[in-house]
Amino acid sequence: MNRIVFVLARTTLFGCFLLVACTAQVVVAADSKQVADRSDREFWEVYFLQGKRIGYGHTTVRGDREGGQPIVRVDSLNHMAANRAGQTATQDIRTTSVETPDGRLLRFDTEVRMGQKPIRTTGRVRDGRLDMETFAVGKTATRESVVWPRDAGGPLAMEQSFWRKPMQPGERRTVGTLMVGLNQCGATQMNAKEWEPIELPGGKRTLLRIDTVTRLVDGQTIDGTVWVDRNGEILKTVCPTMGVEIDRATKAEALAGSDAAELDLLPSMLVRLDRPLNDAHHTRRVRYVVQLDNDNPVRSLAVGPTQAVRSMDAHTAEVTVYAIRPGRSDGNDAAALDRPTDDDRSPNSYIESNDPQIVADAKSVAGDRRDPWAIAVALERFVHDSIRRKDFSQAFATAAEVARSHEGDCTEHAVLLAALCRACGIPARVAFGLVYMEGGQAFGYHMWTEVYIDKRWIPIDGTLALGGIGAAHLKIAHTNLKGASAYSAMLPVVKMLGHLKIRAIDVE
C-alpha cells in the first residue's frame, strides 16, 4: 500500500472529538428558577469509541460575582487519544464560559490543541450577536460575528436544564447552545422517552432515556441519546456516529488510562472495493455506485465541476467524477457557479498565507512563473517534497507550523498547499472526501486542496503531486477553514464512517 494509506484524514478522530464535545451541550431557554444550589460542583467523565477508552472529561461549575452581579463560571477539559498508523494522536479542548445564573451565555474562551500550538477562540455576546476572535501561533487571524439568540446558553447547558427541572417521560424541550469547537449556536430538540434499566460501570441503574437532535446553522444534524437519574444528572451519553459513548465516572476512573494503543482508526476509515481500480490517479472519468445505509448519499456528496451526483434510490446514488484541468472543457457542465470569496483569498487561523515563511517559500517556488496553473503545480510538488516526515501524532497542524516542521499527513499537505497558493494570489480552499489507495483496493478518508483557476475550482493534491488529480477522489465537502466552517465541514465525513459502499462501474 502506498503512502496515501498513512495520510488518511484525521477528520475521524477530530470529528468524533467534536461529537463528544458537542453531544448534549444544550441549555433550555431561561426561566425564573436559578441554579444556586447547583452552581458549585465538579464531575468527571470517561469517553469510549468503538468500545475502547479513548479519553476523559473534567468539568467544574462555580458561582461568582462580576461587576456586582452574580455569574456562573464553567471550566471544562476534553482529552482524547487514538492510534493512527502506529502513532498515538491526542487532542484537547479547554473551554471556559461565563454565564448568567439562569444559563444565558455572556462570553467564552476555547483552546483547541491538535498541533504543536493551540488554536484559541474568544467570544462575547453583544446586542444579539456573538463576536469572536481566533488566535493562531500568537496572532489574531480571524474575526467573525454571528447572530446569537438572547436565551442561548453555554457548553454545560443540558445539565443546567435538567438541574433546574428534570424532564419527565413524554416531555419535549427545544433549546439553544454554544457548540464547543464549532463556535456557533445549535438548536436542540430533547424528547424524553421512558425509564429503562441501563448498565453502568458501577452496576445497573434505572434511568430516563432522552433522545436529542441538534441542528446546526448550516442544516447539519447531530443525533444523540442521554440517560439521566431522577435528580437530572446525566450518567450516560451515546452518539450513534462511530459508537461514541460517555459515562459519568469518579476522578480515579476517568484518569485510569486509555486503550488508545489498541484502537486503530485506520480500518474504520477504509471502504473496500470488490475489484481494484487500475491506474486510478491517471483516470479521466469514473462512474461509481455509492450506497449509504444510514442516509441518502445525494445529501452527503458534493456536486461541482469535478463531480455529478444522481439519485438512484433513498440510499443509492450514481456518482460521476471528472479529472479536470485548465483549458479543457471536460467536467460537470451542470455545476452551479461557485466563485471564490474574500475568505478563499485571505489568511486565517489554519491557512496563514501571510506568514513570513510561507510568503518566502511561495515566492521562491513561483519564481518567474506567471501562469497560475503552472504556479499551483509547482507548489503541489514543493509541498509533496518538503513534508519529509509523515507524522500522525498531531491531529491538525496549521500551515505555519507545517512550513517549519516539515511533517504531517494529508491535512498538513492540504493546508500548507492552500496557504502557499493564497500567498501567490490564487484563491484556494481544502476539500474532504475519499481517495483511492492503489495497492489497497479501497477508498480512505482524505483531505486535499482546490484552487480557483480558469473560472472554476480545480483540485490538486500535495500527497500525490501529479499535477492535478484523476477521477479517484470522491468529494464530500469543502471549506476555506475560516471560523466555524473549519470544523463543521468535517461532520459529514464522520457520519459516513462504517456506512458506505462504493463500486466502480465505468472507468475511462
LOKOL-837373 format. One record per residue (C-alpha): x, y, z; residue in three letters. Coordinates in steps of 0.5 Angstrom, whole numbers, plus 2048, in hexadecimal, padded with zeros to 3 digits. Layout:
BEGIN
XYZALA/...
END
This chain:
BEGIN
800800800MET/8038077FEASN/80480D803ARG/7FD80F802ILE/7FB80A807VAL/7FE80D80CPHE/7FC81480BVAL/7F481380BLEU/7F081880EALA/7F1819816ARG/7EA81C815THR/7E7816818THR/7EB81781FLEU/7E981E81FPHE/7E281D81CGLY/7E1818822CYS/7E481D827PHE/7DF823825LEU/7D981E825LEU/7DC81C82DVAL/7DD82482EALA/7D682682BCYS/7D282082DTHR/7CC822832ALA/7CF829833GLN/7C982D833VAL/7C5832837VAL/7BE833838VAL/7BB83A837ALA/7BC83E83DALA/7B683D842ASP/7B5840849SER/7B983B84DLYS/7C083C84FGLN/7C5836850VAL/7C8839856ALA/7C8832859ASP/7CC82F854ARG/7D1835852SER/7D7832856ASP/7D882B853ARG/7DD826850GLU/7DD82084BPHE/7E181B847TRP/7DF817841GLU/7E281183DVAL/7E2811835TYR/7E180B831PHE/7E280A82ALEU/7E0803827GLN/7E080082EGLY/7E780382FLYS/7E9808835ARG/7EC80E831ILE/7EC814836GLY/7E881783BTYR/7E581E83DGLY/7E5822843HIS/7E0828845THR/7E082D84ATHR/7DA83284CVAL/7DB838850ARG/7D783D853GLY/7DA844853ASP/7D884C852ARG/7DB85084DGLU/7D985884DGLY/7D5857853GLY/7D185284FGLN/7D084A850PRO/7D384684BILE/7D583E84AVAL/7DC83C847ARG/7DC836844VAL/7E3833842ASP/7E482C83ESER/7E982883BLEU/7E8823836ASN/7EE81E835HIS/7EE81882FMET/7F381482CALA/7F380E827ALA/7F880A823ASN/7F980C81BARG/7FE808817ALA/80280681EGLY/80280D821GLN/7FE810826THR/7FB816824ALA/7F881B82ATHR/7F382082AGLN/7F1825830ASP/7EC82B830ILE/7EC82F836ARG/7E5834837THR/7E383983CTHR/7DD83C83BSER/7DA842840VAL/7D2842840GLU/7CC845844THR/7C984184APRO/7C483F845ASP/7C883C840GLY/7C984183BARG/7D0842837LEU/7D4848839LEU/7DB846836ARG/7DF840835PHE/7E683E833ASP/7E8838830THR/7EF83582EGLU/7F082F82AVAL/7F682C829ARG/7F7827824MET/7FE829821GLY/80482C824GLN/801832826LYS/7FA833828PRO/7F4837825ILE/7F183C829ARG/7EA83F828THR/7E784482DTHR/7DF84682CGLY/7DB84C830ARG/7D384D82FVAL/7D185482DARG/7CB85682AASP/7C8850828GLY/7CF84E824ARG/7D5849827LEU/7DB84D825ASP/7E1848824MET/7E9849823GLU/7ED843821THR/7F4843823PHE/7FA83E820ALA/80183E822VAL/800844826GLY/7FD848820LYS/7F684B820THR/7F4847819ALA/7EC847818THR/7E784C81BARG/7DF84A81AGLU/7D984C81CSER/7D284781CVAL/7CB84881FVAL/7CA846826TRP/7C3845829PRO/7C384882FARG/7C1842833ASP/7C683D830ALA/7CB83A835GLY/7D2838836GLY/7D5831836PRO/7D282E83CLEU/7CB82F83AALA/7C882983AMET/7CA827841GLU/7C882E843GLN/7C182D840SER/7C0826844PHE/7C382984ATRP/7BD82F84AARG/7B882A849LYS/7B9822847PRO/7B5820841MET/7AF81B841GLN/7AD81683CPRO/7AA819836GLY/7AC820838GLU/7B0823832ARG/7B482A832ARG/7B782E82DTHR/7BE83182FVAL/7C483582CGLY/7CB83582ETHR/7D283682CLEU/7D5830828MET/7DC83082BVAL/7E1830826GLY/7DC831820LEU/7DB838823ASN/7D4839821GLN/7CD839824CYS/7CA832824GLY/7C2831824ALA/7C182A828THR/7BA826829GLN/7BA82282FMET/7B581C82FASN/7B4818836ALA/7B2811835LYS/7B180C83BGLU/7B580A841TRP/7B980483FGLU/7BF7FF842PRO/7C6801840ILE/7CD7FE841GLU/7D2803844LEU/7D9802847PRO/7D680184EGLY/7D07FD84CGLY/7C97FD849LYS/7C580384AARG/7BE805848THR/7BF80C844LEU/7BA810840LEU/7BC810838ARG/7BC817835ILE/7BD81782DASP/7C181D82ATHR/7C1820823VAL/7C6826823THR/7C582A81CARG/7CB82F81ALEU/7CA835817VAL/7CC832810ASP/7C782D811GLY/7CB827813GLN/7C9823819THR/7CC81F81FILE/7C881A822ASP/7C9817829GLY/7C681482FTHR/7C7815836VAL/7C481183DTRP/7C3815843VAL/7C181484AASP/7BB81784EARG/7C081D850ASN/7C181F849GLY/7C881C849GLU/7CB819842ILE/7CE813843LEU/7CF81083CLYS/7CF813835THR/7CF81082FVAL/7D0813828CYS/7CF80D822PRO/7D481081ETHR/7DA80C81FMET/7D8809825GLY/7DA80F82AVAL/7D880E831GLU/7D9812837ILE/7D880F83EASP/7D8813845ARG/7DE811849ALA/7E281284FTHR/7E981684ELYS/7EC81084FALA/7E880C84AGLU/7E9812845ALA/7F1812846LEU/7F280B846ALA/7F580A83FGLY/7F2809838SER/7F2804833ASP/7F580982DALA/7FA80482BALA/7F57FE82AGLU/7F0803826LEU/7F380481FASP/7EE80881BLEU/7F1806814LEU/7ED800813PRO/7E6804814SER/7E980980FMET/7E9804809LEU/7E4803804VAL/7E67FC801ARG/7E47FB7F9LEU/7E27F57F6ASP/7E87F67F1ARG/7EE7FA7F0PRO/7ED8017ECLEU/7F38007E8ASN/7F88077E7ASP/7F380A7EBALA/7F68117EBHIS/7F78127E4HIS/7F08107E2THR/7EC8167DEARG/7E58147E0ARG/7E280E7E5VAL/7DB80D7E7ARG/7D980A7EDTYR/7D38077F1VAL/7D380A7F8VAL/7CF8077FEGLN/7CE80A805LEU/7CA805809ASP/7C880B80EASN/7C681180AASP/7C6813802ASN/7CC8147FFPRO/7CA8197FBVAL/7C981D801ARG/7D181C803SER/7D581C7FDLEU/7D78237FAALA/7D48257F3VAL/7D98297EFGLY/7DE82A7E8PRO/7E18237EATHR/7DB81F7EDGLN/7D481E7EBALA/7CF81A7EFVAL/7C98177EDARG/7C48137F2SER/7C280C7F0MET/7BE80B7F7ASP/7BE80D7FEALA/7C580A800HIS/7C880A7F9THR/7CB80F7F4ALA/7CF80E7EEGLU/7D58137EEVAL/7D98157E8THR/7E08187EAVAL/7E481C7E5TYR/7EB81E7E4ALA/7EB8257E2ILE/7F182A7E0ARG/7F18317DEPRO/7F08327D7GLY/7EC82B7D6ARG/7E482B7D5SER/7E38257D9ASP/7E08247E0GLY/7D88257E2ASN/7D582A7DEASP/7CF82B7E2ALA/7D382D7E8ALA/7D18347EBALA/7D583A7EBLEU/7DA83A7F1ASP/7DE8407F1ARG/7E38417F7PRO/7E28467FCTHR/7E784A800ASP/7E8844805ASP/7EA840800ASP/7F08457FFARG/7F1847806SER/7F684580CPRO/7F2841811ASN/7F483D817SER/7F6837814TYR/7F883A80DILE/7FC83F80FGLU/7FE842808SER/80184880BASN/80684480FASP/80D84680DPRO/81083F80CGLN/80A83E808ILE/80B844804VAL/812843803ALA/81183C800ASP/80B83E7FCALA/8108437F8LYS/81683E7F8SER/8128397F4VAL/80E83D7F0ALA/8148417EDGLY/8138447E7ASP/80C8407E5ARG/8068447E3ARG/80183E7E2ASP/7FD83D7E8PRO/7FC8357E6TRP/8048357E5ALA/8058387ECILE/8008347EFALA/80382D7ECVAL/80A8307EEALA/8078317F5LEU/80482A7F6GLU/80B8277F4ARG/80E82B7F9PHE/8098297FFVAL/80A8227FDHIS/8128227FDASP/812827803SER/80E823808ILE/81381E809ARG/81081A810ARG/80A817810LYS/808819817ASP/80181781APHE/802819821SER/7FF820820GLN/7F782081EALA/7F782681APHE/7FD82B819ALA/7FD832816THR/80083480FALA/805838813ALA/807832818GLU/80882D812VAL/80C83280EALA/811832814ARG/81082B816SER/81082780FHIS/80C822812GLU/80581F812GLY/80081C80EASP/7FA81D809CYS/7F782380DTHR/7FE82680DGLU/7FF826806HIS/7F9829804ALA/7F982F809VAL/800830807LEU/7FF830800LEU/7F9834800ALA/7FD83A804ALA/80283A7FFLEU/7FD83B7F9CYS/7FA8407FDARG/8018437FEALA/8018437F7CYS/7FB8477F6GLY/7F78407F4ILE/7F083F7F7PRO/7F18387FBALA/7ED834800ARG/7ED82D802VAL/7E9827801ALA/7E6821805PHE/7E581A802GLY/7E7814800LEU/7ED8127FCVAL/7EF80B7F8TYR/7F58087FBMET/7F98047F6GLU/7FB7FD7F8GLY/7F67FD7FEGLY/7F07FC7F9GLN/7EC8017FEALA/7EA8087FFPHE/7EC80C805GLY/7EA813808TYR/7EF818806HIS/7F0820805MET/7F38247FFTRP/7F382B7FCTHR/7EF82E7F7GLU/7F18347F3VAL/7ED8397EFTYR/7EF83A7E8ILE/7EC83B7E1ASP/7E683D7E5LYS/7E58367E8ARG/7E78327EETRP/7ED82D7ECILE/7EF8287F1PRO/7F78277F3ILE/7FA8227F8ASP/8008237FBGLY/80181C7FETHR/80181A7F7LEU/80481F7F3ALA/80181D7ECLEU/8008247E9GLY/7F98237EBGLY/7F481D7EDILE/7F18187E9GLY/7EA8157EAALA/7EB8117F0ALA/7EA8177F5HIS/7E28177F8LEU/7E181E7FBLYS/7DC81E801ILE/7DD826802ALA/7E282C802HIS/7E4831807THR/7E8837807ASN/7EA83680ELEU/7E783C811LYS/7E483C818GLY/7DE837819ALA/7DF834812SER/7E6832814ALA/7E382C818TYR/7DB82B816SER/7DD82A80FALA/7E0823812MET/7DA821815LEU/7D781E80EPRO/7DD81980EVAL/7DD817815VAL/7D5815814LYS/7D781180EMET/7DC80C811LEU/7DA805811GLY/7D480680DHIS/7D7807806LEU/7D8802800LYS/7DB8047F9ILE/7DB8007F3ARG/7DE8037ECALA/7DA8017E6ILE/7DD8057E1ASP/7E58077E0VAL/7E880C7DBGLU/
END
